[in-house]
Amino acid sequence: MIGLPINPSHKSNQRGFSLVELAIVLVIVALLSGGLVLGLSGQREQILNKEAQEQLAQIRDSLLGFAMSAGRLPCPANPALTIQNGGGNEALICAPADCSGDKTCALEHGVVPWQTLGLKETDPWGNRFTYFAGREYSNPLLQSEMDQGMRTRFTLDTNGRANIQDGAGNNIASAIPAVIVSHGTRSTGAYQPTGAQLPGAAGDEAENADADLTFIAHTPTDSFDDLVTWIIPTVLKSRMVAVGKLP
């Protein structure tokens, strides 16, 4: 049997990719994959930030609702306590110790008392919300004060003490009674459900984690991703007037 002649031109048309061509294809695939991953990561962060903003709005509304009912803002919860040890409830100093009598807030700086308010414990990154509430707005009324007819801890003339700044030393808001912070993606300075505070906060983020009266709020940057909201005094007092607790 006579074999068919080999067609050289046909043979050359069947050659595979060269190493250079394969390398180019792999680089293109890697670039496309990397862009896709970055895009998905960015979208996820946007979703988480939106969820955190919604939680902050819910917390703010819950604080106002509590005040309209109790005549005061809730005391912060002890940030170092786990749920098993009573974490999530207002931290109170009681006399007598069984809290059947007069009470005062144990803390001004802590975390949102999520158990007291019936809220979720953590933000989308798994951390508790930092919470400041001045005692002039949050201390429970003493029995003697209630006997005198007092219905609220504060009056229309009461001023808060916290200040919100823009990171450049300019005040955005002042005389604020209460501030709530989510410490964002990096979470430095936030308290975890274990009661531990995450280290590493620096710059503007450190200002939101150092338990003083200055808080920072501005657009996110490479070194700042905290989300901050606060109770506006005029809004709080107008709600109290609306339910008959003030003036």
Residue pairs with C-beta under 8 A, 6 or more apart in sequence:
17 25
45 185
48 124
48 125
48 185
49 124
49 184
49 227
51 123
51 124
52 123
52 124
52 125
52 182
52 184
52 227
53 227
55 119
55 120
55 123
55 124
55 129
55 182
56 129
56 180
56 182
56 227
56 229
57 229
58 119
59 112
59 117
59 119
59 129
59 180
59 229
60 180
60 229
60 230
60 231
62 117
62 118
62 119
63 73
63 74
63 117
63 178
63 180
63 231
64 231
64 235
64 236
64 239
66 73
66 74
66 116
66 117
67 73
67 137
67 236
67 239
67 240
68 239
68 240
68 242
68 243
68 245
70 140
71 141
71 151
71 152
71 153
71 240
71 245
72 137
72 138
72 139
72 140
72 141
72 152
72 153
72 154
73 133
73 137
73 138
73 153
73 177
73 178
73 231
73 236
74 90
74 113
74 116
74 117
74 133
74 138
75 90
75 91
75 92
75 105
75 106
75 107
75 110
75 113
75 133
75 138
75 139
75 140
76 90
76 91
76 105
76 107
76 108
76 109
76 110
76 111
76 112
76 113
76 131
76 132
76 133
76 138
77 87
77 88
77 89
77 90
77 91
77 107
77 110
77 111
77 112
77 113
77 114
77 115
77 116
77 131
78 86
78 87
78 91
78 106
78 107
78 110
78 111
79 110
79 111
79 128
79 130
79 191
79 195
79 197
80 191
80 195
81 87
81 88
81 195
82 193
82 194
82 195
83 115
83 121
83 193
85 195
87 115
87 193
87 195
88 113
88 114
88 115
88 116
88 121
89 113
89 115
89 116
90 105
90 113
90 116
91 105
91 106
91 107
91 110
91 113
92 99
92 103
92 104
92 105
92 106
92 140
93 103
93 104
93 105
93 106
94 100
94 101
94 102
94 103
95 101
95 102
95 103
101 143
102 140
102 142
102 143
103 140
104 135
104 139
104 140
105 133
105 135
105 138
105 139
105 140
108 132
108 133
108 134
108 135
108 138
109 130
109 131
109 132
109 211
110 130
110 131
111 128
111 129
111 130
111 131
111 191
112 119
112 128
112 129
112 130
112 131
112 180
113 131
114 120
114 121
114 128
114 129
121 128
121 193
122 128
122 129
122 193
123 129
123 182
123 183
123 190
125 182
125 183
125 184
125 185
125 187
125 190
126 187
126 192
126 193
127 182
127 183
127 187
127 190
127 191
127 192
127 198
128 190
128 191
128 192
128 193
129 180
129 181
129 182
130 179
130 180
130 181
130 182
130 183
130 189
130 190
130 191
130 208
130 209
131 178
131 179
131 180
131 181
132 162
132 178
132 179
132 211
132 213
132 215
133 177
133 178
134 160
134 161
134 162
134 177
134 178
136 153
136 154
136 158
136 159
136 160
136 161
136 177
137 153
137 154
137 158
137 160
137 177
137 178
137 236
138 153
138 178
139 153
140 153
141 150
141 151
141 152
141 153
151 245
151 246
152 240
152 245
152 246
154 177
154 237
155 246
155 247
156 237
156 246
156 247
158 177
159 175
159 233
160 175
160 176
160 177
160 178
160 231
160 233
161 175
161 176
161 213
162 175
162 176
162 177
162 178
162 179
162 213
162 214
162 215
162 230
163 171
163 173
163 174
163 175
163 176
163 213
163 214
163 215
164 171
164 172
164 173
164 174
164 176
164 179
164 215
164 216
164 217
164 228
164 230
165 171
165 172
165 207
165 214
165 215
165 216
165 217
166 172
166 216
166 217
166 218
167 204
167 216
167 218
167 224
172 217
173 230
173 232
175 233
176 230
176 231
176 232
176 233
177 231
177 233
177 236
178 230
178 231
179 215
179 228
179 229
179 230
179 231
180 228
180 229
180 230
181 208
181 209
181 215
181 226
181 227
181 228
182 190
182 226
182 227
182 228
183 189
183 190
183 198
183 201
183 205
183 208
183 209
183 226
184 220
184 225
184 226
184 227
185 225
186 200
186 205
186 225
187 198
188 198
188 199
188 200
188 201
188 202
188 205
188 209
189 197
189 198
189 200
189 201
189 205
189 206
189 208
189 209
189 210
190 197
190 198
190 209
191 197
191 198
192 198
197 209
201 208
201 209
201 210
202 223
203 223
203 224
204 216
204 218
204 223
204 224
204 226
205 216
205 223
205 224
205 225
205 226
207 214
207 215
207 216
208 215
208 216
208 226
208 228
215 228
215 230
216 224
216 226
216 228
217 226
217 228
218 224
237 246
240 246
241 247
